[in-house]
């Protein structure tokens, strides 16, 4: 009896251990391998009417022989996704969430996301398979360091090839355009500045002559010589740093990171030119030439000031969008030379190819059926409708080349009571949309304002001023260990640099002692050297070194 008791105790102990181990991994549930009803959770535009009545999605689901229950939201998405994953209440797939590579690798290793590699073939996903064969860089971008693919590719390759240029570079290459009120310059007898010192003198003249009041009749003292945001995407002050050897645009890899022509990575935030820049522009700030609200204002506040004729110089993609009825008084500024007579624009890479917008989970019993549905998204004419809206609504007709023509603002307002942009927001579907540059020559035209943006980019910025197109490739793939380093240090590093830059612009500095302490702090507390090692190693693999 005693022997039996010991055996029973051992069995119970082993059973308990097995249960505990099972609890640590993904929850095993009974799966229906013939599943045709799917539950998808994810994000959507705030303007969206929801996906249940989306005619394009419903037609695609019918073609694939499946039905989908959509659980989509524009707010609180991250919170709800985390609750689902933590509670092991997984949908069949997450769509339009935008998981980072760190998330994807982690959830893939944990068994939350399944490896899609077995389904990337001509039988299950013929459209995507063809694209991956023709664009091995896309396959490389979505392959994690363990060799597996846990999500379908998404990207919008909007580049200059789409407007007929031979050299294809992204619409994001230079994210800020600077503009100046030429009517004020003419009134004061001043030329368009070509150097930072000349711009400084023009801003002083704008302020001293209170041009907002004297030219537009605004309230006395309303003139703001220059207004921007601080380290903002298309409306920051960063373009003016070109005169000191860099432009530290915000970016998707790590702010202030640059790839140099010799293949080495570095952070501009420790360069002598960076120190010189914040010192130089503090003088502008102290003289009242830069908007005191630049560190806190919103885009709507900036646009209100500009459209009311208060601002002499600003940054944005389009003059018309920010200056409103005063647009005809403004022209683009060139890239301005610094005090030593030189400049350098450090360009950005294009939009990333990512695999965080469609991830099938371990709860899905029939991935093949679901992925046949998503393979239809990789047809050029289908993805244009998922991006903008269905044929007959957003796309009104085809021209003699078979290219779809989108609705105009005037037509959209007359027919739907919305602008074309708002109409797009209503019908746009978030998810694994892959829009290749060739689609703008084969299926549909770009939006008019995107064409203007690319023309301005080529003619006013890249061709005359960009000396090197070298940029850190946004599609670099990091190992799990490297992703852990990035996750540990990146946010703190970026915050520390940004906070100190703002303080120096406002309060002055840095002294030699402050500069040395700042550089040491980035090493000791913010993992700068560890980050550089990670980014260098990932680039070297990417470049085949």
Secondary structure by P-SEA (a helix, b strand, c coil): caaaaaaaaaaaaaaaaaaaaaaaccccccccccccbbbbbbccccccccccccaaaaaaaaaacccccccccccaaaaaaaaaaaacccccccccccccaaaaaaaaaacccccccccccccccaaaaaaaaacaaaaaaaccccccccbbbbbbbccccccccccccccccccbbbbccaaaaaaacccccccaaaaaaaaaaaaaaccccccccccccccccccccccccccccccccccccccccccccccccccccccbbbbccccaaaaaaaaaaaaaaaacccccccccccaaaaaaaaaacccccccccccccccccccccbbbbccccccccbbbbbccccccccccccccccccccaaaaaaaacccccaaaaaaaacccccccccccccccbbbbbcaaaaaacccccaaaaaaacccccccccccccccccccccaaaaaaaaaaacccccccccccccccccccccaaaaaaaaacaaaaaaaaaaaaaaaaccccccaaaaaaaaaaaacccaaaaaaaaaaaaaaaaacc
